[in-house]
Amino acid sequence: MGKAGSEFVKAEVSMTHVYDYMLHTLRGYAKLQDFEPTVESDLVELCQNAFLCVSPPEERPFLEASIVHAPSESPPCLFPSIDRTSV
Protein backbone atom coordinates (compact mmCIF):
# COMPACT_ATOMS: atom_id res chain seq x y z
CA MET A 1 0.00 0.00 0.00
CA GLY A 2 2.82 2.37 0.87
CA LYS A 3 4.65 1.70 -2.39
CA ALA A 4 1.44 2.20 -4.41
CA GLY A 5 0.81 5.49 -2.60
CA SER A 6 4.35 6.63 -3.27
CA GLU A 7 4.04 5.77 -6.97
CA PHE A 8 0.71 7.63 -7.17
CA VAL A 9 2.24 10.77 -5.67
CA LYS A 10 5.20 10.62 -8.04
CA ALA A 11 2.94 10.18 -11.06
CA GLU A 12 -0.06 12.38 -10.24
CA VAL A 13 0.93 15.11 -7.77
CA SER A 14 2.81 18.11 -9.11
CA MET A 15 3.88 21.38 -7.54
CA THR A 16 1.19 23.06 -9.62
CA HIS A 17 -1.47 20.95 -7.89
CA VAL A 18 0.09 21.61 -4.48
CA TYR A 19 0.14 25.38 -5.03
CA ASP A 20 -3.41 25.36 -6.39
CA TYR A 21 -4.54 23.57 -3.23
CA MET A 22 -2.61 25.99 -1.00
CA LEU A 23 -4.11 29.01 -2.76
CA HIS A 24 -7.61 27.54 -2.48
CA THR A 25 -7.09 26.81 1.24
CA LEU A 26 -5.64 30.25 2.02
CA ARG A 27 -8.51 31.98 0.23
CA GLY A 28 -10.97 29.92 2.29
CA TYR A 29 -9.25 30.88 5.54
CA ALA A 30 -9.07 34.54 4.46
CA LYS A 31 -12.87 34.58 4.18
CA LEU A 32 -13.06 33.47 7.83
CA GLN A 33 -10.91 36.29 9.18
CA ASP A 34 -12.73 38.77 11.35
CA PHE A 35 -9.93 41.34 11.51
CA GLU A 36 -8.19 43.56 9.00
CA PRO A 37 -4.47 42.72 8.66
CA THR A 38 -2.12 45.69 8.70
CA VAL A 39 1.36 46.17 7.32
CA GLU A 40 3.81 47.83 9.67
CA SER A 41 5.79 50.75 8.23
CA ASP A 42 9.20 49.30 9.20
CA LEU A 43 8.79 45.99 7.34
CA VAL A 44 11.04 45.19 4.41
CA GLU A 45 9.73 43.30 1.40
CA LEU A 46 11.93 40.45 0.21
CA CYS A 47 12.07 39.21 -3.34
CA GLN A 48 11.58 35.50 -4.00
CA ASN A 49 15.28 35.08 -4.78
CA ALA A 50 16.21 36.15 -1.24
CA PHE A 51 15.54 32.59 -0.11
CA LEU A 52 17.75 31.19 -2.85
CA CYS A 53 20.70 33.29 -1.69
CA VAL A 54 20.73 31.79 1.81
CA SER A 55 19.76 28.23 0.92
CA PRO A 56 22.31 25.41 0.96
CA PRO A 57 23.56 24.57 -2.55
CA GLU A 58 21.99 21.11 -2.49
CA GLU A 59 18.53 22.62 -1.83
CA ARG A 60 18.73 25.33 -4.49
CA PRO A 61 17.53 23.18 -7.46
CA PHE A 62 14.42 22.14 -5.53
CA LEU A 63 13.64 25.71 -4.50
CA GLU A 64 14.12 26.97 -8.06
CA ALA A 65 11.82 24.24 -9.39
CA SER A 66 9.09 25.22 -6.92
CA ILE A 67 8.99 28.93 -7.82
CA VAL A 68 5.51 30.02 -8.86
CA HIS A 69 5.45 32.64 -11.58
CA ALA A 70 1.70 33.23 -11.64
CA PRO A 71 -1.41 31.81 -9.98
CA SER A 72 -3.22 29.03 -11.76
CA GLU A 73 -5.90 29.98 -14.25
CA SER A 74 -7.96 26.88 -13.50
CA PRO A 75 -10.19 26.55 -10.44
CA PRO A 76 -9.11 24.13 -7.71
CA CYS A 77 -10.21 20.57 -8.11
CA LEU A 78 -13.54 19.63 -6.63
CA PHE A 79 -14.03 16.37 -4.83
CA PRO A 80 -17.22 14.46 -5.57
CA SER A 81 -19.73 14.51 -2.77
CA ILE A 82 -19.97 11.35 -0.72
CA ASP A 83 -23.21 9.48 -0.40
CA ARG A 84 -23.42 9.35 3.40
CA THR A 85 -26.23 6.81 3.37
CA SER A 86 -23.95 4.14 1.90
CA VAL A 87 -21.14 4.67 4.44
Secondary structure, 3 states (H helix, E strand, C coil): CHHHHHHHHHHHCCHHHHHHHHHHHHHHHHHHCCCCCCCCCCCCCCCCHHHHHHCCCCCHHHHHHCCCCCCCCCCCCCCCCCCHHHC
